[in-house]
Amino acid sequence: MRILVPVDGSDQSRHIIHYLGALQRLHEGDSPEIELVNVQYEPTPGLARVFGESAVKAAYEEEGQKVFEALRNTVEAAELTVKTKVVFGDMGPALAKEAERFGADLIVMGSRGLNPVKGFFLGSFTNAVLSQVKTPVLLVRKHTTVEKPALRIGVCVDGSVYGEAAVDHILKNHGVAGNDVRYELINVTEPFYIITDSSPDITDEIGSTSYAKAYEELAEKRFHETVDPIAAKFKEAGLAVDCVHLTGSVAEELVDYSKNLDLLVMGSHGRGNFTAAVLGSVAMHVAAETDLPILVIRR
């Protein structure tokens, strides 16, 4: 597995390195190939004219190398072997380009910082990166720790291609989380009154009988149709898995349930109306309301 880690020398960057070191000690097998990347702005036309573009880039390169040097003791303490790279440009496009060049399977970053001039808040920075990259992105939070060998990982499934991409990523790379992991497939059904407000044609599917009762039965049917085939795949892979059916506001239910988890996995978009949309505005709400690390899977 190849992991790309944007760093800026902050405490958050050190925390991410410690987190990756703890994860590596949990699982057996080949160690991931890790590249630390520092993003510097492209020289402005004015600076390039006065000092020459190559000279300015050399100065920026030196600043980037100082970041890596400041993190050297942290990397050694985490028992990681890493490569380093200084890249130039705006954060999102620069990371996307480097992720493609490096062949990254995962980008691991914090929720703040990482900008050469000033930090980004979670929403704007996350959206800037997610809008550019196709690589899965793991958001490591300030309080994220790996202190126990047994982890509970929630995977949001909703029947969309984005949810399927999240499942496929987990099945392909489950070893990185260690050997003692319990997965929970989470599906959220919105309340009946929300569905009828947003999708009037749902009454056509349910019929003219007792709408609430019919909706409850249909919700349970859809839940099993969505989750059971995925659970079978996990069991075939020898992974411990539970199926969780929640009812309520998608974001609020995920925030509340995430208190029981060590990691939440979500597709970058979800399926709206009857089955819950995961990510987009929901993801930002979940990220803002919980300290849980979130793995965002792009399709």
VEXDREN-2710 file (C-alpha; in Angstrom, 1 decimal):
% VEXDREN-2710
k/r/px/py/pz
1/MET/0.0/0.0/0.0
2/ARG/1.3/3.5/-0.9
3/ILE/0.3/6.3/1.5
4/LEU/0.8/10.0/0.8
5/VAL/1.0/12.3/3.8
6/PRO/0.8/16.1/3.4
7/VAL/2.9/17.7/6.2
8/ASP/3.8/21.2/7.4
9/GLY/5.9/20.5/10.5
10/SER/3.0/21.3/12.8
11/ASP/2.0/19.3/15.9
12/GLN/-0.8/17.9/13.7
13/SER/1.7/16.5/11.2
14/ARG/3.6/14.9/14.1
15/HIS/0.3/13.4/15.4
16/ILE/-0.4/11.8/12.0
17/ILE/3.0/10.3/11.8
18/HIS/2.6/8.8/15.3
19/TYR/-0.9/7.5/14.3
20/LEU/0.6/5.7/11.2
21/GLY/3.4/4.2/13.3
22/ALA/0.8/2.8/15.7
23/LEU/-1.3/1.4/12.9
24/GLN/1.8/-0.3/11.4
25/ARG/2.6/-2.0/14.6
26/LEU/-0.9/-3.5/14.7
27/HIS/-0.8/-5.4/11.5
28/GLU/1.5/-8.1/10.2
29/GLY/2.9/-8.3/6.7
30/ASP/4.5/-5.8/4.3
31/SER/4.9/-2.3/5.7
32/PRO/3.2/0.5/3.6
33/GLU/5.3/2.7/1.4
34/ILE/4.9/6.2/2.8
35/GLU/5.7/9.6/1.2
36/LEU/5.7/12.8/3.2
37/VAL/4.9/15.7/0.8
38/ASN/5.2/19.4/1.6
39/VAL/3.3/21.8/-0.7
40/GLN/4.9/25.2/-1.5
41/TYR/3.3/27.9/-3.6
42/GLU/4.5/28.5/-7.2
43/PRO/6.8/31.6/-7.4
44/THR/4.8/34.7/-8.2
45/PRO/5.6/36.4/-11.6
46/GLY/7.1/39.3/-9.7
47/LEU/9.5/37.2/-7.6
48/ALA/10.4/35.1/-10.7
49/ARG/11.3/38.3/-12.7
50/VAL/13.4/39.7/-9.9
51/PHE/15.2/36.7/-8.6
52/GLY/14.7/34.1/-11.4
53/GLU/12.2/31.2/-11.1
54/SER/14.8/28.5/-10.5
55/ALA/16.3/30.5/-7.6
56/VAL/13.0/31.1/-6.0
57/LYS/12.0/27.5/-6.3
58/ALA/15.3/26.5/-4.8
59/ALA/14.6/28.7/-1.8
60/TYR/11.1/27.2/-1.4
61/GLU/12.6/23.7/-1.8
62/GLU/14.9/24.5/1.1
63/GLU/12.0/25.5/3.2
64/GLY/10.3/22.2/2.5
65/GLN/13.4/20.3/3.4
66/LYS/13.4/22.1/6.7
67/VAL/9.9/20.8/7.4
68/PHE/11.1/17.2/6.8
69/GLU/14.2/17.7/9.0
70/ALA/12.0/19.0/11.8
71/LEU/9.9/15.8/11.6
72/ARG/12.9/13.4/11.4
73/ASN/12.9/12.5/15.1
74/THR/9.1/11.9/15.0
75/VAL/9.4/9.6/12.0
76/GLU/12.2/7.6/13.8
77/ALA/10.2/7.4/17.0
78/ALA/7.2/6.0/15.0
79/GLU/9.6/3.4/13.4
80/LEU/8.5/4.4/9.9
81/THR/10.5/4.4/6.7
82/VAL/9.5/7.3/4.5
83/LYS/10.3/9.1/1.3
84/THR/10.0/12.9/1.1
85/LYS/8.9/15.3/-1.7
86/VAL/8.5/19.0/-2.1
87/VAL/5.8/20.0/-4.7
88/PHE/4.6/23.4/-5.9
89/GLY/1.2/24.8/-6.5
90/ASP/-2.2/25.2/-4.9
91/MET/-2.9/22.5/-2.3
92/GLY/-5.7/20.5/-4.0
93/PRO/-4.2/20.3/-7.5
94/ALA/-0.7/19.8/-6.3
95/LEU/-1.7/16.9/-4.0
96/ALA/-3.8/15.3/-6.8
97/LYS/-0.9/15.5/-9.2
98/GLU/1.6/14.0/-6.7
99/ALA/-0.9/11.3/-5.6
100/GLU/-1.1/10.2/-9.3
101/ARG/2.6/10.3/-9.8
102/PHE/3.3/8.4/-6.6
103/GLY/0.5/5.9/-7.3
104/ALA/-1.0/6.6/-3.8
105/ASP/-3.6/4.2/-2.5
106/LEU/-4.4/6.5/0.4
107/ILE/-3.9/10.2/1.4
108/VAL/-3.7/10.7/5.2
109/MET/-4.1/14.3/6.5
110/GLY/-5.3/16.3/9.4
111/SER/-8.3/18.6/9.5
112/ARG/-6.4/21.8/9.9
113/GLY/-3.1/23.4/8.8
114/LEU/-1.0/22.2/5.9
115/ASN/-1.0/25.5/4.0
116/PRO/2.3/27.4/3.5
117/VAL/0.8/30.7/4.6
118/LYS/-2.3/30.0/6.8
119/GLY/-4.4/27.1/7.9
120/PHE/-7.6/25.9/6.4
121/PHE/-10.7/25.0/8.4
122/LEU/-11.9/21.5/8.0
123/GLY/-14.7/22.1/5.5
124/SER/-12.9/24.3/3.0
125/PHE/-9.6/22.4/3.0
126/THR/-11.3/19.0/2.9
127/ASN/-13.5/20.1/0.0
128/ALA/-10.5/21.6/-1.8
129/VAL/-8.6/18.3/-1.7
130/LEU/-11.6/16.0/-2.3
131/SER/-12.7/18.0/-5.3
132/GLN/-9.3/17.3/-7.0
133/VAL/-8.2/13.8/-5.9
134/LYS/-9.6/10.4/-6.7
135/THR/-7.5/8.7/-4.0
136/PRO/-9.2/7.7/-0.7
137/VAL/-8.6/10.3/2.0
138/LEU/-8.2/9.6/5.7
139/LEU/-8.9/12.5/8.0
140/VAL/-7.0/12.0/11.2
141/ARG/-8.3/14.2/14.0
142/LYS/-6.6/15.8/16.9
143/HIS/-7.7/13.2/19.4
144/THR/-7.3/10.2/17.1
145/THR/-5.3/7.4/18.8
146/VAL/-4.6/3.7/18.3
147/GLU/-4.3/2.4/21.8
148/LYS/-6.0/-1.0/21.5
149/PRO/-5.4/-3.8/19.1
150/ALA/-9.2/-4.5/18.6
151/LEU/-10.8/-1.8/16.4
152/ARG/-14.4/-1.1/15.5
153/ILE/-14.8/0.3/12.0
154/GLY/-18.1/1.5/10.7
155/VAL/-18.7/1.4/6.9
156/CYS/-21.6/3.5/5.6
157/VAL/-23.5/1.6/2.9
158/ASP/-26.5/2.9/1.0
159/GLY/-26.7/1.1/-2.3
160/SER/-24.9/3.8/-4.3
161/VAL/-21.8/3.2/-6.4
162/TYR/-19.9/5.4/-3.9
163/GLY/-20.9/3.2/-1.1
164/GLU/-19.8/0.2/-3.2
165/ALA/-16.4/1.9/-3.7
166/ALA/-16.0/2.2/0.0
167/VAL/-16.7/-1.5/0.5
168/ASP/-14.3/-2.5/-2.2
169/HIS/-11.5/-0.4/-0.7
170/ILE/-12.0/-2.0/2.7
171/LEU/-12.0/-5.5/1.3
172/LYS/-8.9/-4.8/-0.7
173/ASN/-6.9/-3.1/2.1
174/HIS/-8.4/-4.4/5.4
175/GLY/-4.9/-5.6/6.5
176/VAL/-3.7/-2.1/7.2
177/ALA/-6.0/-1.8/10.2
178/GLY/-4.7/-4.9/11.9
179/ASN/-5.9/-8.4/12.4
180/ASP/-8.4/-7.9/15.3
181/VAL/-11.1/-5.7/13.7
182/ARG/-14.9/-5.8/13.8
183/TYR/-16.6/-4.1/10.9
184/GLU/-20.1/-2.6/11.2
185/LEU/-22.1/-2.0/8.0
186/ILE/-24.3/1.0/8.7
187/ASN/-27.4/1.9/6.8
188/VAL/-29.5/4.9/7.8
189/THR/-33.2/5.2/6.9
190/GLU/-34.7/8.6/7.1
191/PRO/-38.0/9.0/9.0
192/PHE/-41.3/8.6/7.1
193/TYR/-42.3/12.3/7.3
194/ILE/-39.0/13.4/5.7
195/ILE/-39.4/10.9/2.8
196/THR/-42.9/11.9/2.0
197/ASP/-41.9/15.6/2.0
198/SER/-39.0/15.1/-0.3
199/SER/-40.3/12.3/-2.5
200/PRO/-44.1/12.4/-2.9
201/ASP/-44.0/9.5/-5.4
202/ILE/-42.9/7.2/-2.5
203/THR/-46.6/6.7/-1.8
204/ASP/-47.0/5.2/-5.2
205/GLU/-44.4/2.5/-4.3
206/ILE/-45.9/1.9/-0.9
207/GLY/-49.5/1.9/-1.9
208/SER/-52.6/3.3/-0.3
209/THR/-52.7/1.2/2.8
210/SER/-51.2/2.3/6.2
211/TYR/-48.3/4.4/4.9
212/ALA/-46.3/4.3/8.1
213/LYS/-46.5/0.6/8.5
214/ALA/-45.8/0.0/4.8
215/TYR/-42.9/2.3/4.9
216/GLU/-41.4/0.5/7.9
217/GLU/-41.7/-2.8/6.1
218/LEU/-40.2/-1.4/2.9
219/ALA/-37.4/0.2/4.9
220/GLU/-36.5/-3.2/6.4
221/LYS/-36.7/-4.9/3.0
222/ARG/-34.4/-2.3/1.5
223/PHE/-32.0/-2.5/4.4
224/HIS/-31.5/-6.3/3.9
225/GLU/-31.3/-5.9/0.1
226/THR/-28.5/-3.3/0.5
227/VAL/-26.6/-4.7/3.4
228/ASP/-26.9/-8.5/3.3
229/PRO/-24.9/-9.1/0.0
230/ILE/-22.1/-6.8/1.4
231/ALA/-22.0/-8.7/4.7
232/ALA/-21.6/-11.9/2.8
233/LYS/-18.5/-10.5/1.0
234/PHE/-17.0/-9.6/4.4
235/LYS/-17.7/-13.0/5.8
236/GLU/-16.2/-14.7/2.7
237/ALA/-13.0/-12.6/3.3
238/GLY/-12.9/-14.0/6.9
239/LEU/-13.8/-10.6/8.4
240/ALA/-16.0/-10.1/11.5
241/VAL/-19.0/-8.1/10.5
242/ASP/-22.3/-6.8/12.0
243/CYS/-25.2/-5.0/10.2
244/VAL/-26.6/-1.9/11.8
245/HIS/-29.9/-0.3/10.8
246/LEU/-30.4/3.2/12.1
247/THR/-33.5/5.4/11.6
248/GLY/-33.5/9.2/11.8
249/SER/-31.6/12.2/10.5
250/VAL/-28.6/10.8/8.6
251/ALA/-26.0/13.2/10.0
252/GLU/-27.3/13.1/13.5
253/GLU/-27.6/9.3/13.6
254/LEU/-24.0/8.9/12.2
255/VAL/-22.6/11.4/14.7
256/ASP/-24.3/9.7/17.6
257/TYR/-23.4/6.1/16.5
258/SER/-19.8/7.1/15.7
259/LYS/-19.2/7.4/19.5
260/ASN/-19.0/3.6/19.5
261/LEU/-16.4/3.4/16.7
262/ASP/-12.7/3.9/16.1
263/LEU/-13.1/4.8/12.4
264/LEU/-15.9/5.7/10.0
265/VAL/-15.7/4.9/6.3
266/MET/-17.9/6.9/3.9
267/GLY/-18.2/7.2/0.1
268/SER/-17.7/10.7/-1.3
269/HIS/-21.4/10.9/-2.3
270/GLY/-24.5/8.9/-1.4
271/ARG/-27.9/7.9/-2.6
272/GLY/-30.6/10.4/-1.8
273/ASN/-34.3/10.2/-0.9
274/PHE/-35.2/6.8/0.4
275/THR/-31.7/5.5/1.2
276/ALA/-29.6/7.9/3.1
277/ALA/-27.1/10.2/1.3
278/VAL/-23.7/9.9/2.9
279/LEU/-21.1/12.6/2.5
280/GLY/-21.4/15.9/0.8
281/SER/-23.1/18.1/3.4
282/VAL/-23.6/15.1/5.7
283/ALA/-19.9/14.3/5.8
284/MET/-19.0/17.8/6.7
285/HIS/-21.6/17.8/9.5
286/VAL/-20.3/14.5/10.8
287/ALA/-16.7/15.7/10.6
288/ALA/-17.5/18.9/12.5
289/GLU/-19.4/17.1/15.2
290/THR/-17.1/14.3/16.0
291/ASP/-13.4/13.7/16.7
292/LEU/-13.6/10.3/14.9
293/PRO/-11.2/9.7/12.0
294/ILE/-13.1/9.6/8.8
295/LEU/-12.0/7.7/5.7
296/VAL/-13.5/9.2/2.5
297/ILE/-13.6/7.0/-0.5
298/ARG/-13.7/8.5/-4.0
299/ARG/-15.4/6.6/-6.8
END
